[in-house]
Amino acid sequence: MTSTSDQTITMFGADWCRDCIRTKKQLDELGIAYTYVDLVADPAAADVAREISGRTNIPVVVYPDASHHVEPTNADVEAKLRELALI
């Protein structure tokens, strides 16, 4: 999915990760455009996610304001999307 450059959300995740599946489903259901970085298909991207978050946990969701969440709850994601006026 693509979106305007100032509203890009990037999610680092993996298909075996239940939290990743949940967050991806939430973004899809809300109709939020985002870039999904599959850490299984692109293992080197795990280093990028770790640099952003300082942790090895996933998903890592990076927002247009350069803030991020690591293993966010649905409520965390929804609150941030509202703060950014994306929903």
C-alpha positions as CSV (number, residue, x, y, z in Angstrom):
1,M,0.0,0.0,0.0
2,T,1.2,3.5,-0.7
3,S,0.3,6.8,0.9
4,T,1.4,10.4,0.8
5,S,5.0,10.8,2.0
6,D,4.0,12.8,5.1
7,Q,1.5,10.2,6.3
8,T,3.5,7.0,5.8
9,I,3.3,4.4,8.5
10,T,5.8,1.6,8.4
11,M,5.2,-1.7,10.2
12,F,8.0,-4.2,10.8
13,G,6.6,-7.7,11.4
14,A,6.5,-11.4,10.6
15,D,3.7,-13.7,9.6
16,W,4.4,-16.0,12.6
17,C,4.0,-13.2,15.1
18,R,0.5,-13.0,16.6
19,D,0.8,-9.4,17.7
20,C,1.9,-8.5,14.1
21,I,-1.1,-10.3,12.6
22,R,-3.4,-8.4,15.0
23,T,-1.9,-5.0,14.4
24,K,-1.9,-5.6,10.6
25,K,-5.5,-6.6,10.7
26,Q,-6.4,-3.5,12.7
27,L,-4.7,-1.2,10.2
28,D,-6.4,-2.9,7.3
29,E,-9.8,-2.7,9.0
30,L,-9.3,1.0,9.7
31,G,-8.3,1.6,6.1
32,I,-4.9,2.9,7.1
33,A,-2.3,3.0,4.3
34,Y,1.0,1.6,5.5
35,T,4.2,0.0,4.4
36,Y,4.7,-3.6,5.7
37,V,8.2,-4.8,6.1
38,D,8.2,-8.6,6.3
39,L,11.1,-9.6,8.4
40,V,11.0,-13.2,7.1
41,A,11.4,-12.1,3.5
42,D,13.9,-9.3,4.5
43,P,15.9,-10.5,7.5
44,A,18.3,-7.5,7.3
45,A,15.3,-5.2,8.0
46,A,15.3,-6.7,11.6
47,D,18.4,-4.6,12.2
48,V,16.6,-1.5,11.1
49,A,13.6,-2.3,13.4
50,R,16.0,-2.9,16.3
51,E,17.8,0.4,15.6
52,I,14.4,2.2,15.7
53,S,13.1,0.5,18.8
54,G,16.2,-0.5,20.7
55,R,14.5,-3.9,21.2
56,T,14.1,-7.2,19.3
57,N,10.3,-7.3,19.9
58,I,7.9,-7.0,17.0
59,P,5.8,-5.5,15.6
60,V,7.5,-2.1,15.4
61,V,5.1,0.5,14.1
62,V,6.7,3.8,12.9
63,Y,4.4,6.8,12.6
64,P,4.6,9.8,10.3
65,D,5.8,12.0,13.2
66,A,8.8,9.6,13.7
67,S,7.4,8.2,16.9
68,H,7.0,4.4,17.2
69,H,5.3,1.7,19.1
70,V,6.8,-1.8,20.0
71,E,4.2,-4.5,20.5
72,P,1.4,-2.0,20.7
73,T,-2.1,-2.9,21.9
74,N,-5.0,-2.0,19.6
75,A,-5.8,0.8,21.9
76,D,-2.2,2.2,21.6
77,V,-2.4,2.2,17.8
78,E,-5.9,3.7,17.8
79,A,-4.9,6.5,20.2
80,K,-1.9,7.3,18.1
81,L,-3.9,7.3,14.8
82,R,-6.4,9.7,16.4
83,E,-3.6,11.9,17.7
84,L,-2.3,12.1,14.1
85,A,-5.8,12.7,12.8
86,L,-5.6,9.6,10.6
87,I,-8.9,8.2,11.9
